Every structure is written in structure tokens, then in C-alpha cells.
Amino acid sequence: MTNDVIVIGAGVTGLTCAVRLAEEGRRVRVLSRDEAAGTTSSVAGGLCWPYRILPEAAAVEWSVRGYEALSALAGTDGTGVRMATGTMATASVPDRWRDAVPGLRAARPEELPAGIPEGLRARTPLVAMDAHLQYLERRLAAAGGTVERRPAGSLEALAHEAGAVVNCSGLGARELVPDPELRPVQGQLVVVENPGIEEWFVNADGHADTTTYVLPQPYGVVLGGTAVEGAWSTEPDPAVAEAIVARCARIQPALAEARVLAHRVGLRPARSSVRLEAERLPGGGLVVHNYGHGGAGVTVAWGCADEVARLLDTAA
């Protein structure tokens, strides 16, 4: 077993990997130029459901593992995870996911918002990302891991510092690797005061540049959203925000007058498929790449972390 590991990235993917590796006895250091609250993960809506991620078969398996891990944390103080019931506006879902999520079923007509012809009802983990990232940092520290706030530099240099490097740099891998196949998918959302909404709702076509989602969190209701490929700006667009609120108010009319608390924009790290593989650098150093999770980072984090651990063992 490779005992000394550097993990690049302090988003949900990197921190989950770090926890997974540290808790099996490895010495783990996480490197990140940003605080966890400054990562793309902190902007995520936090619903456990596979979205904009390929390859589908592997992604669904990782998602099932994520569902199991997050469900086990739900209800425990300080984890940021709770189970929540809601509606996904689709009738199509992979059989493996349908079988893994207890109680997932077709929505009855009276359970659907006006204008939504079909949907699935499910009870799934809903994650308050800021709280969950803080939980992962505490859990990592309890397992003996550390977080260092500094740029990664180069993979080659880091490979000389540790027995192995795990690259969870998200969109940063575009320059770090470099991997020009990585591209941003910009997501904008609005956080409003909760007028009494308890259930989540998502209508998301994986190929459309707009989505509609309503995710009640402890700090307010997260309304979304957008999925604009190739857009690098992290500045909220007021017109887009207005359109988001209008779409969500058609689903939950009480949202039309809800006070706006915050505007957020994040850049999802998209790729034709997740890169999750081991690589030997020219100098002999071992890197396990784990990036390109699109809009499903929190959903697949534990499943991908298991695969990272396996790759470290087999490549060592």
C-alpha cells in the first residue's frame, strides 16, 4: 500500500478521497489554493442524483455508492446531510439507480406541478454543501490528514514529495495536466428565503442550457439554474437570475415573492467522460486522476474515492 499520498483539490471530490484514504491508514495531505468555501462544490445544490456525467454505467455505480454513504450520514449532526422527498421531472432512469433507491416510483398526476407531464418520486440525500465540506475537513483531521493552502505547482514536483498523487483538481486539471478536453459548464443559482417549501423538485435535461430546480436547504431555498457550456464567467447575470426565479415560481408560486438572499455562480468541470485512472509519469511518479465529474460531484464522490483507493493499491 502506498502510504504517503498528496491529494490535489479541496472540493467534495478531493476531501472525500482524502478521508477515504486517511481512514485506511495512509498519510494524506490535501493541497488547495482555495478554502473549501471557495470551491465549485460549495456552490452546488447538493442533491444526490446523477446529472451530466459519463460514462453512464460507471457513473450510476458510483452514484449508488454515494447514495449509500450519504444516506448513512443523514440525520447526524454536523454532516450537512439529510434525507428529503421530492420529484424528478422524468420517467427515465437507469435500472440500477431505480433498484438502489428505496421507494423510487412514478409520480401520480396529482403529485406533479402544473405543466409537468411525468416524474419520479424519491427520497434521497440532500446535502448542504458548506456544512458538508466542513464536516469532511474535520473528519480528515480526525484521521490524521492535513490541508495545506497552496498551489499544486506541477504533478512531477508533487510526485517527488509523496509516494502517490491523487489529482482531484476539477476544472484546474485543464492547465495542471494539461487536459484541453475539460470545459466549464457554468451554473447560476439564486438562494431565497424559504416560504414553507419542504420538498425538492428538479427538471433537468442533461443537454439543455437551462434547468429548473427547487432545493430547500437549512439556509434557504436554492433555485436554479443554468448549464452553459464553455462559459467562464463567475459573475451572476441579473436577467438570468430573474428568469430562474420565474421558472421556479411556476413550480412553487410562493417563491415569486420570496426575498433573495444570495446569487451564486459555479463552473462545473465537464468532460466527455470522467477521467479516473492511474498514470505513471516519465520520472516514475504515480498519479491517480479523478476529475471531470460535471454536475454530479457530491453524488459520485464516495464511489470514485473507492476506485481511487483500488487504483493506488493495484498500481503501487
Secondary structure, 3 states (H helix, E strand, C coil): CCCEEEEECCCHHHHHHHHHHHCCCCEEEEEECCCHHHCHHHHCCCECCCCCCCCHHHHHHHHHHHHHHHHHHCCCCCCCEEEEEEEECCCCCCHHHHHHCCCCEECCHHHCCCCCCCCEEEEEEEECHHHHHHHHHHHHHHCCCEEEECCCCCHHHHHHHCCEEEECCHHHHHHHCCCCCCEEEEEEEEEECCCCCCCEEEECCCCCCEEEEEEEECCEEEEEEECEECCCCCCCCHHHHHHHHHHHHHHCHHHHHCCEEEEEEEEEEECCCCEEEEEECCCCCEEEEEECCCCCHHHHHHHHHHHHHHHHHHHC
